[in-house]
Amino acid sequence: MPNINEQLDKAFSPKVVAVIGARRADDYVWLKNMTDFKGKVYSVQVADSDIEGIVEMGIENYKSIGEIPEDVDYAVFAVPRRFAASVLRDAVDKKIPTVHMFTSGYAESGEEQAIKDQDEIQQIATESGTLIIGPNCMGVFNPEVGMRFGPGQDVENIGNVSIISQSGAHASSMTAAIQGNGIGINRTISFGNGIVLDSPDLLNYFGNDPKTKLICGYIEGPKNGRRFFEELRKVTPIKPVVLWKGGQTDAGVRSVASHTGSLAGSVEVWNAMVQQAGAIRADSLEEALDASKALLYLTPTTGENMGIIGGSGGQSVSMSDDFSRAGLNVPRLTESTLESMSEFFQLVGASYFNPLDVGGMNRGNIENIISLLGNDPNIDILALMVGAQAARRRSIDDTLEQLELYAKVRDETGKPLLGIFWTPTPYKDSEVILELDKAMQDLGIPSFPNPERAAKAVSKVVKYHRFKQAVT
């Protein structure tokens, strides 16, 4: 039988792709997704009314898969369910190793005939060794070869994050969120109902992929929970896996059944499995993004002591609460550091015990403050509160200069560094936040929109590094 990893290699980096069923009614979306593809694209369409537009795009069209004049590595099925089995047999005869079935309406619909149809294509694939991605999915995004499954995916932003998702929408959202935060994508795959290719296969593939540094996944329910756990347990000591579970409530379980036809299973069992395997649990797109940013940007540490430069006293108290609730510490600085601080720190309306309330009167000594905090042995991780309102009111250059000083201390001490935005008016301050975020990306500083999200992300990453240290 064919090797799944070899079939996936061809699916992710094909030389020849066939799109079956591209239509004018869909604006030829699956052909347009291949606009930047570096290989050869063929179309298979029998309707004359659709062929005209395909030819106008400069793409060769044939009325059957067998007529394509060369070997095909990967095929996209955008055909109605009633034709899918017949087209799959043609693909088998053509010896196409992997097909992506965008076609939906199978077991997820709950209809008896739809379930029979899914069983039929699964049997064809099993007997022939053809790898099916799907059905009911968006397929593959590989920026390296210019292959998209949706508009807006950046083929220039190539990196080391690989995304696996049962949901096409979440595959798109996670890709957009990660690329939007300056992080490059290695591969993204949406695998839908997973009747042949399932999440354990993808964990195995990306676990052995030297280009993948981080795996980020959205999973509704693996077909084989034991196999999923075994693959997860193999991968996590090598590279981090962030998992967002769909179907954690009764309503979510019902939605999962009608979405990908998966069995969501017990959330308690899932949480225990994720924890035991050393993976990182996320309960939302935001948590998956935050954990990924923290893993990729922050210097690895098993320390849990936060050193915080905050703003006002109330803000510092709130930040301390957020980090403490997440299981991190906000310790008092050493007596040596406090003694050095007392020589220049203006205490009117401010404090320097940790968090440090810099205030306007102490900004002239900001470099000394940052350096002392960064070198304090009681501190493992540095956090800077970035006041977007203040940056908007005065010159943003002051804040940018402060960020550069922080990055300098990070480089000198080797301690992780993160930035936290604070604003009661995020929409009004959005342009300033965007500019500051881009500046932090350039400096390798992860930013978070509020202290609570930052605290959760840092806590998860520290726990992962402790797990990795314990098992390696």
N, C-alpha and C positions, 0 to 999 in steps of 0.2 A: 504493500500500500504506500501511497505517496507520504512524504514527510510534511507535516503541517507547517513547520517553521520554514521549510523551503518554499512551500506554496505561499506563505505570507510574505516572504522575501519578494516573490514575483508580484504579489498584490500591491505591496507598498512601493515597489520600484519597477514597474512594468516597462517594457520597451514598446509593446503594442497593446492598445486598449480598443475594445469594441463596445459601443453604446447601442443597446437594442431598445428601440421604442421611443426615440426622441421625437417630440411632436411640436408642431406650431402652437397648439393650444397651451402648452407649458413653456412657451418661448424658448424651446430647445435647451432647457436649463442644463441638462446633463452633458450636452456637447459644449455649452458655454463654460461649464465648470472646468473643462479641459483646455481653456484658452492658452494658459501658460505651460501646458504639459510639454515636456521636452522630448517625448516619444511620438509615435504615430497613432492617430485616432481614426478609426473606421466607424461608420454608422450602418445599422441594419434597420431598415424600415420598408414596409410594403405599400403604404398609402401614398399614392402619387401626390396628393395635396400637401403632404408633409415633406416629401422628397425634394420638392422644388426649393424650399428654404434651406435644406441641408446642403444642397449643391451650391447655393448662393454663398454659403459660409466657407466654401472651398474644401468641404469634407467629402471623401468618397463614400457613396452609399451602395449597399448591396441588399438584395431582397431575402437573403438567407445567410446565416452564419457561415455555412459551408463554402459560400462563394468568396469569402475574404481570402486574398491571394497569399497570405503568410500566416505563420503561427501567431496566436493571440495569447497573451499572458494573463489578461484580466478582462472581464466583461461586466458591464453594468446593465441590469435588467430593469427597464422602466416600462414594463408591460402589465396589462391587467392580469389578475390572478388566473383567469380561465385559460390564458395562453402560456402561463409560466412553465408548467411541466413539459409541454412540447418544446418550448425554447430551450429549456435546460437539457433535454435529450440531444438537441442539436449541438449545444455547447459541449456535451460529453463526446459526441461523435467528432467534434473539432479538436478534442483533447485540450480544452481550455482548463487550466489547473484550478483557477479560482474565479467565482462569480459573486458579484454583489447584487443582492436582490432588494431593490428599493420597493418592489411590489409588497403590498400589505393586504390586510383583510383575512389573515389566516387564523390561527388558534386564538389570537388575542380578541377576535370578534365573538368567540364562544359558539359560533354556528357549527352544526354537525358537519355540513359539507366542507366548510372552511378548514376544520380540523383534519378531515380526510385528505384534503388537498395538500395540507402541510405535511402530513404523513407520507404522501406520495413523493413530494420533492425531496424529503429527507431520505426515503428509501433509494431514490435514484442516485443521490449524492453518496450514500453509504456504499452502494454496489459499485459505483464507478470510481470512488476515491476523489470526486470533485469536492473542493472546499467551498461551502456556501457561507458568505457573510450576510447574516440576516435570517429570514426575510424581515421586512418592516424596519429598515434602517437607512442611514445616510452614507455608510461606507467609509472611505478612506480619504484622509487629508495628509499629503506629504509635500511640504514646501520645497524640499530638496529637488524633487522632480517636477514641481509645478502642478500637482494634481490636487484639486479642491473638491469638496462636496457642497460648498455654499459660497455665496458672494461675501466679500470683505475679508476672507482669510488671507493673511499676509504671507506670500511665498518668499519674501525677503527676510523675514524674521525667523531664522532657523536656530534651533537650540537643542537642549537635552531633556525636555519634558515630553513624556509620551502619555497620551490620554486614551483611556478605554471607557466606553459608555454604552449602556443599553439604549439610552435615549438619544435620538438625533439632535433634539433641541438642546439638551444639556451638553452634548459633545460640541455643538456650535458655541454655546455660552461659555463653557470652560476654556475653549480655545481662544475666544475673543477676550475673555477676562485676563488670561495669562499673557497673551501677546500684548494686550493693552497696558500691562504693567511692565513692559520692557523685557519680558522673558521669552526666549525663543522656543518654538515647538519642534520636536523631532518628528513625531507621528501622532495623528489622532485617528481613532477608529470607532465608529458607531456600529454595533453588531446586533441590535434589535432583539428578535426572538431567540437568537442563539441556538438554532436547531442542530447545527454541525459545529461551528466555531463558537466556543463559549469562553467566559472570563478566565477559567484556569489555563486555557491554551494561550491566552494573551499575556497572563502573568508570566508564564513560562517563557514566552517569546521575548518580552521586553526585559525580563530578568536576565536573559542571556545576551541582550543587545548592548554592545559596548557604547553605542551612541546615546543610550538612555541613562540619565542620572537620577530621574525621579519619575515615578508612575503615579498618575492621578486618575481615579476612577469613579464612575457613577454606576452602581450595581443595584438591580432590583431583586434578582434572585438567581444564583447559579443553579444549574440543573443537578450538579453533583457537589453538595456542600463539603463532603469529606475531601474530595480532590481539590476544591478551591482552597480549603484550609491548608492542605499539604503544600500546594504551590506557593501560597502566601507566606507560609513559614520558611520556605526555602529562599524567597526573594528578599524579605525584609532585613536580614543581617547584611545583605550586599548593598541594597539601595532602598530608600524610603518609599513607602506606598501610602498614599492618602486616599481613603475610601469614603465616599458619600453614599449612604444607603437610602434607596427609595422604598417606601412602603413601611413606615415605622408605626403607623396607627391603623386602626380598623378601616378608616376611610382610605388611607394610603394603600393598604393591602388590596382593597377592592379596585382601586385605580390601576395598580400594578397588573392585576389579572387582565384588565381590559386594554392595557397599553402594550405589554410585550408577552402576555400569556404566562408570566413567570409566577412561581410560588414564592412569595416574599419571605415566609418563615418567621420564626420568633425573633423579635428584636433583641431580646435578652440573650439568646444563643448567639446572635450575630455580634453583639457587643463583646461578649466573652471571647469569641473566636478572634475578633480583631485585636483585642488586648493581648491575648495569649500569643498571637503570631507576631506582635510588635508593630502592627500597622497603625496608622494615624486615622482616627475617626473624624469625619466631618458630617455635619447635619444640614449643610446648606452650601450653595455655590460660594457664598462669602467665606465660610469656614474653610472650604477646600482651597480657595485662592489664597487666603491668609496663611494657611499652613505651608502651602507651596512656596510662597514668597519668603517666609521665614527660613525654610529649609535651604533655599537656594542662595539667599543673600547673607544670612547671619553666619558668622564664624561658629563652627560646631562647639558646643559647650555642654557639660553636664551640671554646671553651676546654676543656682536658682536665685541668686541675690541680685536684685535690681538696683541700679543707681539711676535716679530720675532727676532731670532738670525740668521742673514744672513752671507754672505761672503763678497765679495767686494762691493763697493758702487753701481756699476751698477746692480749687482744681487739684492741688497736690494731695489733699485728703482723699478726694474721689479716685484719683489714680492709684493711690496706695491701696484703697479698698478693692479696686478692680484686679490688681496684680495679686493681692492676698487671696481673694476669692478663687483665683485660678490656680492656687497652690504654690505661688512664688513668694519670695521674701523681699521686704523693703527694709533692710537693716540700717541701724545707725552707723554712721561713718566712724572710722578709727579715731582715737583721741589725737593722733598725730595729724591727721587730715583736718580735724576740727580746729586744732590749734593754729595750723597754717591759714585756714579760712578766716579765723577771727582777726588776723592781722590786717585784713583789708575789707572784709565783708561788712556792708552797711545793713544793719539789722532792722531799720525802719520799714515795717510792712513786709519783711522777708525772713526766711529761715534757711539754714544751711545744714541741718542735721540729716536730711534725706527723707523726702525729696528736697531739692534745693529750689527755693523761690527766688529766682534771680532778680526780678524787678528792675525798674529803670535805673535805680541808683547803683546797681552792680554791673551794668552792661560793660563798663570800661574794663572790668577785670574778667570778662567772660573766658578769655584764653586760659588764665590761671585756674578758674573754677572748673573748666572742662578737664584740664590736665590733672588737677588734684582728684577729681571724681574718678577719672579713668584709671589712675594709678593706685587708688585705694584698694588694699587687699581684701576688704570686706565686700567688694563689688565684683560681680561676674559679668553682668550685662548692662549696657548703657542705653538709656531711653531719653529722648529729647522731645518735649512737648513743643509743637510748632503752632503758634497762634496765628491762624489765617486772617482773622480780623485785624490783628496788629500789623501783620505784614501788608495788608491792603491799605491801612491808614498811613503807614510811613513807607519809606523806600524799601522795596523787597530785597534790595542788595544787602541790607543788614542781616536779614535772615539767611540769605545764601552764603554770606561770609561766615556766619555762625556754623552752618552745616559743614563748610569746608574745614573749620577748626575741629569739629567733632570727628570728621573722617580722618583727619591727621592723627588725633589721639587714638582712634581705633587702630590705625596702621601701626602706631608706635607700641601700643599695649597688646594688640592681638585680641582685644575683647569685642564681642558682638555689639553692634550698634543699630538702633532702630529709631525711626521718627514717628510721632503720633500727632495727628492734626486735632486741633480743638477749635470748634466754632459752633455757635448756636444758630448760624445762618449759612448752612452748607451750600445752598443754591446760589445765594448772593456772592459767596466767596469761591465759587467753583473755578473761575479763571485763575485766581491766585493759587488755589490748591493744585490745579493742573500744572502750573509753571513750577511750583515747588516740588511736586512729585517727580517731574521730569528731571529736575536738578538732582534729586536724591537718587534716581535711577542711575544717572551718570556717575554718581559717587559710590554706587553699590550699597546704598542705604535703603532698606525696605521701609515703606511708609504704610501706616494704618489710619483709617478714618476716625477712629476713636480709641480710647484706652482699653475698653472692654475687649474689642476684637484683637488688639495687640496682645493683651495679656493671655487670652485663650491660645493664640497662635504660638507665642513663646513657650507657654507651658507644655503644649503638645510636642514641640520640637525638642525641648530639654528632655522630656520623658523618652522620646525616640532615641536620642543619643545615649541616654543611660541604658536603655535596652540593648542597643548595639554594642556598647562597651561590655555589658554583662555576658553577651553570647559570643563575642569574638576574641 
